[in-house]
Amino acid sequence: MISAPRPIRTTLLLGGLGALVWLAGDLALGWHWSRPMMRWGAVWLMIAGYALLLVRWSRRHLAAVIFPLVVLGVWCWHLPRAPGVLMMALATLSWVRSGVCFPRPTGRALLREALISGGGGVLVAVLAPTSAWSWALGIWLFFLVQALFFVVFEPEAERAAASAAEDPFERARRQAEELLARE
């Protein structure tokens, strides 16, 4: 059986997994988790994982997202301040998604990324996470908003995944039945 990518479902699962990993990290590491490097390293891993999934879904080369992820990693390492890292993470995600994986004309790309990444960022900022639970909720809600990208702006990616999952023999049988039904 061919496993077709399901961007909406996978984005939601990645957000849930990221939230659970965030909670586990906080519970396991305790006060060590409060260090900025640990938190922003986890944010970088989530963005990098999502970027790798975006590359797979769009059938682009992995090398195309290495530079944006390295820039984000250097930013997280050298300037671990919350607003700056969050803005850079949103910019990197937007760069990878609309600049590399699902490119569109600049105006449309900026508009859709302002709505999706900006909406997710505003949601996290309004939530103002202070505890591990609020961070986990913020992460899951952020990825919930990111899944809207495939509902609103790239629905053909989800439809292509659904049609690719159909067995070729099943498709041929269905087409033969349609031909016979017309006669």
CORPEFEN-V290905 format. One record per residue. RES is the residue in one small letter. SS is DSSP state (H for helix, E for strand, L for the rest). Layout:
BEGIN
res:RES ss:SS
res:RES ss:SS
END
This chain:
BEGIN
res:m ss:L
res:i ss:L
res:s ss:L
res:a ss:L
res:p ss:L
res:r ss:L
res:p ss:H
res:i ss:H
res:r ss:H
res:t ss:H
res:t ss:H
res:l ss:H
res:l ss:H
res:l ss:H
res:g ss:H
res:g ss:H
res:l ss:H
res:g ss:H
res:a ss:H
res:l ss:H
res:v ss:H
res:w ss:H
res:l ss:H
res:a ss:H
res:g ss:H
res:d ss:H
res:l ss:H
res:a ss:H
res:l ss:H
res:g ss:H
res:w ss:H
res:h ss:H
res:w ss:H
res:s ss:H
res:r ss:L
res:p ss:H
res:m ss:H
res:m ss:H
res:r ss:H
res:w ss:H
res:g ss:H
res:a ss:H
res:v ss:H
res:w ss:H
res:l ss:H
res:m ss:H
res:i ss:H
res:a ss:H
res:g ss:H
res:y ss:H
res:a ss:H
res:l ss:H
res:l ss:H
res:l ss:H
res:v ss:H
res:r ss:H
res:w ss:H
res:s ss:H
res:r ss:L
res:r ss:L
res:h ss:L
res:l ss:L
res:a ss:H
res:a ss:H
res:v ss:H
res:i ss:H
res:f ss:H
res:p ss:H
res:l ss:H
res:v ss:H
res:v ss:H
res:l ss:H
res:g ss:H
res:v ss:H
res:w ss:H
res:c ss:H
res:w ss:H
res:h ss:H
res:l ss:L
res:p ss:L
res:r ss:L
res:a ss:H
res:p ss:H
res:g ss:H
res:v ss:H
res:l ss:H
res:m ss:H
res:m ss:H
res:a ss:H
res:l ss:H
res:a ss:H
res:t ss:H
res:l ss:H
res:s ss:H
res:w ss:H
res:v ss:H
res:r ss:H
res:s ss:H
res:g ss:H
res:v ss:H
res:c ss:H
res:f ss:L
res:p ss:L
res:r ss:L
res:p ss:L
res:t ss:H
res:g ss:H
res:r ss:H
res:a ss:H
res:l ss:H
res:l ss:H
res:r ss:H
res:e ss:H
res:a ss:H
res:l ss:H
res:i ss:H
res:s ss:H
res:g ss:H
res:g ss:H
res:g ss:H
res:g ss:H
res:v ss:H
res:l ss:H
res:v ss:H
res:a ss:H
res:v ss:H
res:l ss:H
res:a ss:L
res:p ss:L
res:t ss:L
res:s ss:L
res:a ss:H
res:w ss:H
res:s ss:H
res:w ss:H
res:a ss:H
res:l ss:H
res:g ss:H
res:i ss:H
res:w ss:H
res:l ss:H
res:f ss:H
res:f ss:H
res:l ss:H
res:v ss:H
res:q ss:H
res:a ss:H
res:l ss:H
res:f ss:H
res:f ss:H
res:v ss:H
res:v ss:H
res:f ss:H
res:e ss:L
res:p ss:H
res:e ss:H
res:a ss:H
res:e ss:H
res:r ss:H
res:a ss:H
res:a ss:H
res:a ss:H
res:s ss:H
res:a ss:H
res:a ss:L
res:e ss:L
res:d ss:L
res:p ss:H
res:f ss:H
res:e ss:H
res:r ss:H
res:a ss:H
res:r ss:H
res:r ss:H
res:q ss:H
res:a ss:H
res:e ss:H
res:e ss:H
res:l ss:H
res:l ss:H
res:a ss:H
res:r ss:H
res:e ss:L
END
